[in-house]
């Protein structure tokens, strides 16, 4: 009973003014995983009492506005909009052609040729004035940043518009930078997490800190609230995150199997199959390190001796190869994002999953 009471006090302390300000009833955040999160999912999560999210880093300002308005039409609760703050892409034609040549046999297996050249298919938020205008006009309650931090003027404008600002950190240096930039909360993204690593500089050495160590480190060293992310799939994992001092846990892979997810049939089949036990970190899909299910594109990346071009040029090639393969009935070349907790995934509607997670969390806190 003493331990249960201590845990309860810990959760009470963890439910800071930040979550209360957002009206979040339970310390659960649905991760804005590009390629799987949807407005329908975000709204369902919000209406169930957690914080839903959409990812617009891979969208233009018009698509982002439509997605934001779709969430707002389906819920009156706070939700999160995530953008990418990677360094603006610089092309390297020689490196890009080398990568296309290395991928050529994979295209030829489907009687196709790789693209003649590659494009930077996504614009960084750092250079996207239209996206900033969209966020300032729609004023989502939370705006989160991946791959880096926004410029000072953009951050100030969003803060003035009433947005809570959140940034991802994969190490202490990034966490400190986020705190200096005035972020309201910091997501501690452990190496276990699915999808793209939030590294500010993908060319720098990656300490590959696990979720437990990173979360505890940031909680101890930073003043800003910390959100735990990476490998958390159930109520016991959320309870562990809170025990580490996090204000909430962010779950991404846990929502991939939801019917509201935009994951395709091949992704869902792989998630609930043997591949779930063998996630890998690869740069072959997009040019940046990202964790996905063990599939054809990840295996191809293991054997190629050519470095992919920078993000998002490499993603242009990856998407082209996936499209060709899917047209021939092969779904294993897609970006099947998943974290190391993938074997714990459940195929539940998002609202039902939140209810189950709440129940599991209450049970875990009583042990």
Residue, then its C-alpha position, 0 to 999 in steps of 0.5 A: x500500500x505504501x508503494x501504491x501511495x507513493x506511485x499515486x503521489x508521483x503521478x499527481x506531481x507528474x500531472x503538471x500545469x502543462x497537461x492541465x492547461x491542455x485539458x488532457x485527462x490521462x498522461x498519454x500522447x499519440x505520437x505524430x508518426x508520419x505515414x500512420x497518424x490521421x485526423x480521424x485517429x487524432x480526434x478519437x484519441x483526444x475525445x477519449x481523454x488523451x492527446x492526439x497528434x497529426x504529422x504535417x512535416x511531409x505535407x504542404x501548407x494546404x494539406x496541413x490546413x485541411x488536416x488541422x481543420x479535420x481534427x478541429x471539426x471532430x473534437x473540441x479538445x487540444x491536439x498536437x501538430x508536428x512539423x520537421x525542422x531538418x536543415x534545408x536539403x542540399x542536393x548532391x547529384x553525384x551521390x544521388x546518381x550513385x544511389x539510384x544506380x545501386x537501387x537499379x537492380x531492385x527496380x529492374x526486378x519489377x521491370x522498371x527503371x529508377x527515376x532519372x533524378x531525385x527531388x527534395x520532396x519535403x520542405x523543412x519548416x525552417x524555410x516554409x513560411x506558408x506552413x508557419x502562416x497556416x499554424x498561426x492562422x489555425x492555432x493548434x493547441x500544441x505544435x511539436x518539432x522533430x529533427x531540430x528546433x524552429x527559428x527564434x522568430x517562428x517560435x515567438x510567433x507561435x507562442x504569441x498565438x497561444x501554442x504550446x511548443x514541444x521538441x524531440x531530443x535524443x540526447x542531453x545536448x539536444x534537450x538542453x538546446x530545446x530548453x534554451x529555446x523555450x520549449x514547454x516540454x521535451x520528448x525524450x525519444x529513446x533508441x527503441x522508438x519507431x520511425x525517424x530518429x529525431x537527431x538534430x544532426x544525423x551526421x554526428x555520432x549517435x549515442x543511441x540512448x535507450x528510453x529509460x536512461x534518456x528519460x531519467x537523464x533529461x528529467x534530472x538535468x532539465x527544468x522543462x517537463x519531459x515526455x517519455x517515448x520509445x518502446x512504450x506500448x501498454x499501461x505498465x510502460x506508461x506507469x514506468x515512464x511516470x515513475x521515471x519522472x516523465x509527465x506523460x508517455x508518447x506511444x506511436x507503434x501502439x496506434x499503427x494497428x488501429x483502424x483509423x491508422x493510414x498504415x497499408x495492408x502490408x504494414x499491418x500484416x507485417x506488424x502482426x507477423x514475425x517481422x514485429x520481433x525484428x525491427x531495424x534502424x535503417x537509412x535506406x528508406x529516407x536517408x535519415x536513421x529510422x526504425x522500421x519492421x524487418x522488410x525488403x527495403x531494410x534488408x536491401x539497405x544492409x547489403x548496399x555499400x553506397x551511402x544514400x543521399x541526404x534526406x529527403x532526396x533519398x526518400x524520393x527514391x524510396x517512395x518510387x521503389x515502393x510504388x513500383x513494388x506495390x504495383x506488382x503485389x510486393x508490399x515489403x519496400x514501404x516505410x513500415x515504421x515500428x519500434x521495438x515494442x512492436x510485438x505488443x501491438x493490438x488491433x483496437x480502435x483508437x478510443x478503445x485502445x485509450x480506454x484499455x491503456x487507462x485501465x492498465x495504467x490504473x492497475x499498474x499503479x496499484x501494484 
